Amino acid sequence: MSQAQEHARLDALHKLDLLDTPPSEAFDRITRMASQIFGLPIAAVSLTDHDRQWFKSRVGVDHWCIPRDKAPCAEVAETTGTVLIPDLLADDCYAGSHLARQGVRFYAGAPLVTRDGFGLGALCVLGTEPRRASATEMAALHDLAQMVMNQIELQHAFGRIDPLSGLPNRIQFLDDLEDLGRDRPGEKRLLVLVDLARGDQLTAAVRALGSSFLDQLVKDAGRALRSSLATDQKAYHVAATQFAFVARPGEDTAARVAALSKLMEGSGGEFDLRFGMTTAIGLASFVAGAAAAHDVLRMGHNAACDARAQQVPVTSYSPWNDEAHQRRFRLLNDFGAALGSPGQLKLVVQPRIDLRSGGCVGAEALLRWTHPELGNIPASEFIAIVEQTSLVRPMTGWVLHAALSRLQAWQSAGLDLDLSVNVSAANLEESDFAAQVQLLLLNYRIRPERLELEVTESAVMANAQRALRQLEMLDGAGVRVAIDDFGTGYSSLAYLQRLPAKVVKIDRTFVRRLPEEERARTLVCSMVSLSHDLGYRVVAEGVETADALQLLGAIGCDEAQGNYLARPMELDAFERWLDAHPSAATGRTAAA
């Protein structure tokens, strides 16, 4: 067991507040039964702490704990498996243990395991003579160990009934689903999960009306759900504002869900749940006993989330959506490690060509990720995920360090080239972003005008006041700012007048249609003309054909970038490309 796993196991144990608590008849009754079934003098509910085995319940022993070292119960907790030792003195591991020195010869222990898979300890029986254990005895020991865990959950895991709704809670739901799998294995069933409202709706309502509104909403929803089900059908309160039930075989589920949706929206019946709430219902088909109870509940939750995303009242579980979500979660989890793992992340660059001289005036830096198991991850996939988290700052920092390091090498080699780096909305919300960029320029001894930061219109408008402040500081320091994906965002004249940018990059969606569509040519021509009137240099992205390049030159566009001119390439390959295209390596000063 790793140190992290042991830490998590101990955390699960300590959260239950069982250690060093008084004896309990509920546990002692089970311990006595174990002793009687085996006909042995000693039995205990043993919990594995940092350095001791502490007995919540014990029969035939006076002391409350023994050292953990070489204690068989510790092995049970660590492996979450059964341990049976017919003779401790004949076992190399336990012959010198504390128990053996005290005269114990026989040991049998069944694990006490939480729902999350953490081993707390063991229900164990001990004898002073060597012996065997029958399959019937061991099965009984396992059943008694499960009874101990049920008692632990009953006393320490918040009970089984939610005090607000009066419905069985998630713990009871998971138990009942497991029982269904044992009692009716292979039976096809349907989970219906009801999510009362979006998070922003709940927040707005609580801010306006107080937490009592949320309490009443839960009570009303529980009452409404109970009223919609048959008397022998259970409803469950599985999360703060989520409820669930399992449809019976042969039930008209479509009609039941439609009625339930109306009821929860307050459009029928006696219950009024309409205060700005949008209910979403998720459906998840499953086979009893074939899937873990936790997974069935997760499937229902995912279906409700899909219903919200699609803005429909009811949606069935989609394995494809679930797989996509799991992949996003994995990529996000693994990207943090990639930042510190040499070889996973790298920069590639795509040249930018001056349309008057034909020379390369710079390049755009593009981040690439080679996952050790999943291979190459498209930038459009992982960057969009990372930008929604706190990892966006170290990601941009990694790119800036790599870009400035290469700029420094180019500068030393006499290459008069610029390099542009993409910046996200989250970066512009950092109060020290501009200062950090200036510090990096000083550290790498790079002239500020050699670095260009690309920002999208929507990124600036996400928090316009703070973003403009950061961009003005960068502009004042000499760093060039470019408007990326121009034409796809706000593009208002008032906005363009305020933004301290020097470059406009026309989005590839307009450039791609240039050769075929007159409307596209008119739009691009207008963009170029407007941008020049406002003092911007214009770059066309996504140039894929000679016709598009020729049209851009005729329109008066300043620069072009795209696969027709040069595909994104690794840094060393870019430098070889420059050597092979002498006319390209002119630099912006020579091209002006």
Secondary structure, 3 states (H helix, E strand, C coil): CCHHHHHHHHHHHHHCCCCCCCCCHHHHHHHHHHHHHHCCCEEEEEEECCCEEEEEEEECCCCCEEECCCCHHHHHHHHCCCEEECCHHHCCCCCCCHHHHCCCCEEEEEEEECCCCCEEEEEEEEECCCCCCCHHHHHHHHHHHHHHHHHHHHHHCCCCECCCCCCEEHHHHHHHHHHHHHHCCCCEEEEEEEECCCHHHHHHHHHHHCHHHHHHHHHHHHHHHHHHCCCCCCCEEEECCEEEEEECCCCCHHHHHHHHHHHHHCCCCCCCCCCCCCCEEEEEEEECCCCCHHHHHHHHHHHHHHHHHHCCCEEECCHHHHHHHHHHHHHHHHHHHHHCCCCCEEEEEEEEEECCCCCEEEEEEEEEEEECCCEEECHHHHHHHHCCCCCHHHHHHHHHHHHHHHHHHHHHCCCCCEEEEECCHHHHCCCCHHHHHHHHHHHHCCCHHHEEEEEEHHHHHHCHHHHHHHHHHHHHCCCEEEEEEECCCCCCHHHHHHCCCCEEEECHHHHHCCCCCHHHHHHHHHHHHHHHHCCCEEEECCCCCHHHHHHHHHHCCCEECCCCCCCCEEHHHHHHHHHHCCCCECHHHHHC
